[in-house]
Amino acid sequence: MVPVELLSSTIASARAALSEPGEAVALLSLTVGVTLVLVSSFVKTMIPLRWLAVASCVGFVIYGALRPSIAVLLLNAALLPINLYRVAEMIRLTRRVAEVSPEKNLSGVWLRPYMRSTKVKAGTILFHQGDRAKRLYMLAEGQVEFVEIGSVLGPGTIFGEVALFSPNHRRALTARCVGPCTVLSIDESTVKQLYYQNPAFGFKLIELVARRLSADVDRLSVKGDL
């Protein structure tokens, strides 16, 4: 008997709430917010996940304002701009990646905002052969030489990415600054976060590694022919 009474009481309360427009909107907003939170549990990519978070925050803000529930209102009002900022950040990254065509030199359009700039003196060793790879680099100014093979890189070149994703994480060559250089770098943790958060970034990074490996194969083939 008790469950029947409880069900009847719940239905009566719902009807009473729905009879008032403000209460109906509040309940609808709460339902939408909860539903979107549940749906977000099944989303694997970051941009749709952030949009769901934005929409659920809007639902909870409306519910908190109409109910009223100050805690719910303040919490979601604080989370809303954070999620909007993250959405904008991911969209900007996706656009940067899309702007880089395969024919262009990957000049860091899509990596530069996440990299730290350092000025180094001539002769500085950025990493030695056999070192564990912890960072990916881009040369902004100056020249960097791979000592073992005598290859020299110019400004705008990204390097050090192959070892970052190799099984042993070890540098195959030594990188030395020929003269004063400005070097941008990004740590392994940030690269992996960007890789998992944004599929477009991941594909562009794979393309970069594949192109570098293809260039190494071509270089070795030429040496073999000689």
C-alpha positions in Angstrom: 0.0 0.0 0.0 2.8 2.3 0.8 4.4 2.2 -2.7 1.0 3.0 -4.2 0.6 6.0 -1.9 4.1 7.1 -2.7 3.5 6.9 -6.4 0.2 8.8 -6.1 1.9 11.5 -4.1 4.7 11.8 -6.7 2.2 12.1 -9.5 0.2 14.7 -7.6 3.4 16.7 -6.9 4.4 16.5 -10.5 1.0 17.7 -11.7 1.0 20.5 -9.2 4.5 21.6 -10.4 3.5 21.3 -14.1 0.5 23.5 -13.4 2.8 26.4 -12.8 4.8 27.6 -15.8 7.9 28.4 -13.8 8.0 25.0 -12.1 7.4 23.2 -15.5 10.3 25.1 -17.1 12.6 24.3 -14.1 11.8 20.6 -14.2 12.3 20.5 -18.0 15.6 22.2 -17.6 16.7 19.8 -14.9 15.7 16.8 -17.1 17.6 18.2 -20.1 20.7 18.9 -18.0 20.7 15.4 -16.4 20.1 13.8 -19.8 23.0 15.6 -21.4 25.4 14.7 -18.6 24.4 11.0 -19.1 24.9 11.3 -22.9 28.3 12.9 -22.4 29.5 9.7 -20.7 29.3 7.9 -24.1 31.1 10.7 -26.1 34.7 10.0 -27.0 35.8 13.2 -28.8 36.5 16.5 -26.9 34.6 19.1 -28.9 31.2 17.3 -28.8 31.8 16.6 -25.1 32.4 20.2 -24.4 29.3 21.3 -26.3 27.3 18.8 -24.2 28.8 20.3 -21.1 27.8 23.8 -22.2 24.3 22.8 -22.9 23.9 20.9 -19.6 25.3 23.9 -17.7 22.6 26.1 -19.4 19.9 23.7 -18.3 21.2 23.6 -14.7 21.5 27.4 -14.6 17.9 27.8 -15.6 16.8 25.2 -13.1 18.9 26.9 -10.3 17.4 30.3 -11.1 13.8 29.2 -11.2 13.7 26.7 -8.4 15.7 28.6 -6.9 18.8 26.6 -5.9 21.7 28.9 -5.3 24.4 26.1 -5.1 23.3 24.6 -8.5 23.1 28.1 -10.0 26.5 29.3 -8.9 28.3 26.1 -9.7 27.0 25.8 -13.3 27.3 29.6 -13.9 31.0 29.2 -13.1 31.4 26.1 -15.3 29.6 27.6 -18.3 32.3 30.1 -19.3 35.1 27.6 -18.7 33.5 25.1 -21.0 32.8 27.8 -23.6 36.5 28.8 -23.5 37.6 25.1 -23.9 35.3 24.7 -26.9 36.7 27.9 -28.5 40.2 26.6 -27.8 39.6 23.3 -29.5 37.9 24.9 -32.5 40.9 27.3 -33.0 43.3 24.3 -32.9 41.2 22.4 -35.5 41.2 25.4 -37.8 45.0 25.8 -37.5 45.4 22.2 -38.4 43.0 22.5 -41.3 45.0 25.5 -42.6 48.1 23.4 -43.0 48.0 21.7 -46.4 50.3 18.7 -47.1 52.4 20.9 -49.5 53.2 23.5 -46.9 56.1 23.3 -44.5 54.7 22.6 -41.1 55.8 25.9 -39.6 54.1 25.4 -36.3 50.8 27.1 -37.1 49.1 24.4 -35.1 51.7 23.9 -32.4 53.2 27.3 -31.7 50.5 28.4 -29.2 51.3 25.5 -27.0 55.1 25.8 -27.2 57.7 27.5 -24.9 60.3 29.8 -26.5 63.9 29.6 -25.4 67.0 31.5 -26.7 70.2 29.4 -26.6 73.8 30.0 -27.4 75.9 28.7 -30.2 77.2 25.2 -29.6 74.3 24.3 -27.2 73.3 20.6 -27.3 69.6 20.3 -27.3 69.8 16.5 -26.9 72.4 13.8 -27.3 72.1 10.5 -29.2 70.6 7.9 -26.8 68.9 10.5 -24.6 65.3 9.8 -23.6 62.9 11.9 -25.7 60.8 14.2 -23.5 60.1 17.2 -25.8 59.2 18.1 -29.4 61.1 21.1 -30.9 60.6 23.7 -33.5 63.4 26.0 -34.7 62.3 29.6 -34.9 65.6 31.3 -35.5 69.1 30.0 -36.3 70.4 26.6 -37.5 70.5 23.2 -35.8 72.8 20.4 -36.9 72.3 16.7 -36.5 75.9 15.9 -35.6 76.2 12.3 -36.7 74.9 12.9 -40.2 75.9 16.5 -40.7 72.4 17.5 -41.7 71.5 21.2 -40.9 67.9 22.4 -40.2 66.7 25.9 -40.9 64.0 28.1 -39.2 60.5 26.8 -39.3 61.5 23.1 -39.0 59.9 20.8 -36.5 62.2 18.1 -35.2 62.5 15.5 -32.4 59.0 14.1 -33.0 60.1 10.6 -34.2 61.8 9.6 -30.9 58.9 11.0 -28.9 56.7 8.2 -30.4 59.3 5.5 -30.9 59.1 2.3 -28.7 62.3 3.0 -26.8 61.8 6.8 -26.6 65.6 7.3 -27.4 67.1 10.0 -29.6 68.8 8.6 -32.7 70.9 11.7 -33.3 72.6 14.6 -31.4 71.1 18.0 -32.1 73.5 21.0 -31.7 72.9 24.7 -32.3 75.3 25.9 -35.0 74.8 29.5 -33.9 72.6 31.5 -31.5 69.1 30.0 -31.8 65.5 30.6 -30.7 64.0 27.2 -30.1 60.3 26.4 -29.3 59.5 23.2 -27.5 56.5 21.3 -26.1 56.6 18.6 -23.5 55.5 15.0 -24.2 52.5 15.3 -21.8 51.0 18.3 -23.6 51.5 16.6 -27.0 49.7 13.5 -25.8 46.8 15.6 -24.3 46.4 17.5 -27.6 46.6 14.2 -29.5 43.9 12.5 -27.5 41.6 15.6 -27.3 41.6 16.5 -31.0 41.6 13.9 -33.8 42.6 16.5 -36.4 45.7 17.3 -34.4 46.5 13.6 -34.1 46.2 13.0 -37.8 48.5 15.9 -38.6 51.1 14.7 -36.1 51.0 11.2 -37.6 51.5 12.8 -41.1 54.5 14.8 -39.8 56.1 11.6 -38.3 55.4 9.6 -41.5 56.9 12.3 -43.7 60.0 12.5 -41.6 60.4 8.7 -41.7 59.9 8.7 -45.5 62.6 11.3 -45.9 65.0 9.2 -43.8 64.3 6.2 -46.0 64.9 8.2 -49.1 68.2 9.5 -47.7 69.4 6.0 -46.8 68.4 4.8 -50.3 70.5 7.5 -51.9 73.5 6.6 -49.7 73.1 3.0 -50.7 73.1 3.9 -54.4 76.3 5.9 -53.9 
